[in-house]
Amino acid sequence: MAAKLAHHLHRSGVAARGLAADLDALQAALQEPWSNGPVEGQINRLKLIKRQMFGCAKFDLLRRRVLCIA
């Protein structure tokens, strides 16, 4: 049990050091009114459609499906 706790504390320390190393970017992300979330969502949607259609069709059908769903 103690070893497991020590492992989790070590991992938390690694994460904290990573955040501290990029503190300026973290502060900017929290203060800015805009986000790239909508863009990331569209990329995720496109990748999902591509995975579903793998090996099924060529680009023209993929294009029609992406534009139809959007």
N, C-alpha and C positions, 0 to 999 in steps of 0.2 A: 504494500500500500504506500509506504513512504517513497519507494522508488518511482511509483507512478506519479505521485504528487511532485516529486523533484523534476520529473520529465516535463510535466505540464508547466511548472514554473519556469523551467529553462526555455521552453517554447514561447511562453509569454514574454520573457526577456528579449528573445530574438525579435519578436514582433515589435516590441516597444523600441528597440534600437533601430529597427528599420524605419519606423515612423519618425523617430527623432532625427535620423539622417536626412530625411526629406521633409523637414518641418515647414519650409517655405511653401512647397507645393500643397501640403496638407492645409495650411492656413488659407491659401488662395482658394482651394476647393470649397472650404467652408464659408468663405466670405462672398464669393462670386454668385450672382443671381442666376447664371445659366449653367447648363449641364449637358453632357454629351449622351445622356441616357436614351433619348429618343433615337439617336443614330445607332447606338449599340443595339437597341431593340430591333431596328430594321435589319441590321446585319445578322442578328441571331435568327430572325424569321427567314431570311434568305438562305442561311446555312441549313436550317431545318428542312426547307423545301428541297434543297439540293440533295440532302441525305435521303429524303423520301423517294426522290426520283432517280437515284443512282442506277445507272445501267439501263434505264427505261426509255429514254428519249434523247433527242439532240437539243441544241440550244433554243431552237424556235419554240418547242413545246414548253421548255422551262421559262422562256420569256413570257409566253402567253399566260402561264400559270401564275407567275409572280405579279404580272400586271392585273390579272383578273382578281386575285385575292386582295391586292392593295386597296 
